[in-house]
Structures are given as C-alpha cells and as structure tokens.
Amino acid sequence: MVKQLIITVPKDFQILCMVLTCDIDDVLQDYINRISLPRLLSRHPDDPLGLDMQLFLTKAKSQDPKKIGREIENFLKKDYQKELEELLKLKLEQAECEVRVRLIMEKWLPKVRALRKDLRKKSGINFMITGYDN
C-alpha cells in the first residue's frame, strides 16, 4: 500500500538525523519496513529479540477494550500458539519459517476478525476503522 502521510518531525529527531547524516524519510521507511509479526514469530536473524515489533506493540494502542483484547489473546493461545510452537521446533531456515508463519496467520486472521466483530457487538461497541474489516 502506498500512502502519503503528513507528519510533524520533532526538532530533536531532525537534529539526530542531521548529525548522523541520515535522511528522515529513509529512517522512517526503514523502520516501517521492519515491522512484521511473521518476522517476530519466526525469530528473524536481523531482529532476533523482536525489538522493532516490541517498540511498535508498546507504543500502538489497541482500540479494543482490555476485556476484548484478553479474549482475543486467549483465543489465539488456545487455538494457534501450539501450532506456532510446533513449527518453531522444526528449526527451519528463517525464510521458510517466516513463510509458514504467514500461512498460519492467514488461517487465524479471518477468525480473529470475526471474533472481534462478535465481541464488539455483544459489548455494545459500535465503531468502525475506515478501510479495515472490523
């Protein structure tokens, strides 16, 4: 997806980029390119601790109430955590592991969307995120 964004770049970030002779656009694009749940789950060698995703996950706020988030987390643990753990035990090359993680995610993503929609409906939450299947 190509999207044009207008952001305000803080002066401190501009100074850091200038001192390190980095292009602001390149720094931001590089970070965005590294955000990947399949890479995190497959323990990508470029980011084995998942620091890129950890930063994203700690700073991005879910629009779901905590109760819905917990139910979705429990659903994933019950139905898909075992499958991911078994895959990781195979000790596949990272690239193949990442591809297989994506296939697992393709299976559970529609189910998570349906569960989220159902939980929101039951709890009386009626909001939509434009452009996404809520």
Summary of the structure (lengths in Angstrom):
residues: 134
radius of gyration: 18.1
end to end distance: 18.6
largest distance: 52.5
contacts: 286
relative contact order: 0.10
helix: 65%
strand: 0%
